[in-house]
Amino acid sequence: MSSKVGEEQMCLKPGDSLLAPRRMPHVWAYVGEVPGKILIGVQPAGRMETFFQEAAKISDFSADERLYRACAMEIVGPPLSLG
C-alpha cells in the first residue's frame, strides 16, 4: 500500500503500520496485484463509523463531498500519485 501523511510518502508492506494524527492530511492507495486488507483504528471514533457505513452504500464515495462535510472532513488535495 502506498500512503502519504503530511508531506511524507511511504510504501507499506504486510505487517507495517503508520499513524496519521487528527487534522493531518493523509491519503492511501492499494497497489497490490491480489486483493489486500487494511485495518483502520480511529480513537476517538467520532463520526468515522458513520462515514464508513455511508461510504459502503455508494460507488464513488471519494467524489461525495457532502458525505465528507457531514462527517467533519474535507478533501484538501489531489489523489495520491503512484508514479
C-alpha positions in Angstrom: 0.0 0.0 0.0 1.2 3.5 -0.8 0.4 6.2 1.7 1.1 9.8 2.4 0.8 11.5 5.8 1.5 15.2 5.7 4.5 15.5 3.2 5.9 12.0 3.9 5.1 9.4 1.3 5.8 5.7 2.0 5.2 2.2 0.7 3.9 -0.1 3.4 4.4 -3.9 3.4 2.3 -6.5 5.1 2.6 -6.0 8.9 3.6 -2.4 8.6 1.6 0.4 10.4 1.5 4.1 10.5 -0.1 6.9 12.5 -2.0 9.7 10.8 -2.7 12.3 13.6 -6.0 14.1 13.7 -6.3 17.0 11.3 -3.2 15.8 9.4 -3.9 15.5 5.7 -3.4 11.8 4.6 -4.2 9.5 1.8 -3.6 5.9 0.8 -3.9 3.7 -2.2 -3.7 -0.1 -2.6 -1.1 -1.0 -5.2 -1.0 -4.8 -5.0 -1.9 -7.3 -7.7 -4.1 -9.5 -5.5 -6.8 -8.5 -3.1 -5.5 -7.0 0.1 -6.7 -5.9 3.5 -6.4 -2.7 5.6 -7.1 -2.3 9.3 -8.0 1.2 10.4 -8.3 2.2 14.0 -9.8 5.5 15.0 -9.7 6.9 18.6 -12.0 8.6 19.4 -14.2 7.4 16.6 -16.3 10.5 16.4 -18.1 10.4 13.0 -15.9 7.9 11.3 -18.2 5.0 11.9 -21.0 6.9 10.2 -18.6 7.8 7.3 -17.7 4.2 6.6 -21.3 3.0 6.9 -22.5 5.6 4.4 -19.4 5.2 2.1 -20.2 1.5 1.8 -23.5 2.4 0.3 -22.2 4.4 -2.7 -20.0 3.5 -5.6 -17.7 6.6 -5.6 -17.6 8.0 -2.1 -14.3 9.9 -2.9 -16.4 12.3 -5.0 -19.2 12.8 -2.5 -18.1 16.0 -0.7 -21.4 16.1 1.2 -20.5 12.9 2.9 -17.1 14.3 4.0 -18.7 17.5 5.2 -21.4 15.7 7.2 -18.6 13.7 8.9 -16.4 16.8 9.7 -13.8 16.0 7.0 -12.8 17.7 3.8 -10.8 16.8 0.6 -7.8 19.0 0.6 -5.7 17.8 -2.2 -5.4 15.6 -5.3 -5.4 11.8 -5.2 -2.2 10.0 -4.3 0.3 10.0 -7.1 1.8 6.5 -7.5 4.4 7.4 -10.1 
